[in-house]
Amino acid sequence: MKITLLGAGGFVGSHLSEHLTRELGHEVLALDVTADKLGHVQGSGFEFRHVDIAQDDHGLEEAISEGDLVIDLVAYANPSLYVETPLEVFDLNFTQNLKVAHLCSRHRRRLIQYSSAEVYGKAQDGTSYIEDETDFVLGPVVKHRWIYAAAKGLLERVLHAQGLEGTIEYTIIRPFNFIGPRIDYLVVPGTMGGPRVFAHFMSALLGDGPLFLVDGGTAHRAFLHIEDANCALATILANPEAARNQAFNVGNPNNDLSVRDLAEKMKQLYEELTGRRSGSELVDVSGEAFYGPGYEDSNRLPPNVEKLGALGWEPLKNIDDTLRETMIYYLEEQAGALLEAPSQAAAV
Ligand code: UDP
């Protein structure tokens, strides 16, 4: 099958490009504004096109019409951007993705849309999030961080309505904190905002800088190894009828921990991996100081993954292996990047 992969140049796309071509034998037509993370994906069956979907409607439509199936990863998926550039976040995550949905509808292409765990918003009472039962609960408008969750959630609702009308066939994936090699860029220790939590903690450890705990580090996240995430997509591809017009949580409920526990665990793993004592200390900082006004945290619950489990998928990598393997990549390949200027990936 030929798959049009939008946002192939980001962290998830760079891993999916490899998995879809090498493991599953598909052809991939990859679109993005950057190919920096795609250097390892080469050979027949893979084609990269430099297309900005927000600027090049013709290039986008052509690519959608050429594929048998479309996977859309295009997103700004980084909380610091929700606070810094909320309108750009809305435009890319809603308006541009809606354009993709309309084009898939016009060309009768099945769409696999990556959404976000963030759509659930603020955790209410309960033990986990269940796809077709749990309410979406967002903060007030003045906490503009929620524009991302609102945009992703609205896109899901439009897809659902189009599915009811029979004008599109879609599957939604809600990723819960995928991590692995190439997840983000490193920053100078002490930097606030910027990349996601793993990259901040990795940068701090490499430079003996502070491990900032936003609002005490009490929020929880459940981390999923990117290889388990690839297998989740493979399960959805193998079950098109069961996945038709459905949303799936993709995460690892067994890998749930508080951000404070994450900092302590990464520090311990860093000391084991390097054989040297870390000079990094855990330091509390407020969310508004770290990200700016308009930030509020998502105190996330672990995902319920029984729905995708019923199709045969289960996450296999535990939290220690997930963190260790990702840390080894940064220790071996990226330590020199610590002092380079950061860049921002435009895909999840
Ligand atoms: N966080 C933190 N220190 C950092 C970076 C992030 O305590 O240096 C927190 C952040 O406030 C949130 C969690 O870590 O509670 C995960 O943030 P991330 O940026 O990875 O993305 P999210 O899961 O919110 O999309």
Residues whose N, C-alpha, C, O or C-beta is under 5 A from the ligand:
A	BS01	UDP	P79 P195 R196 V197 F198 H200 F212 L213 V214 A219 V259 D297
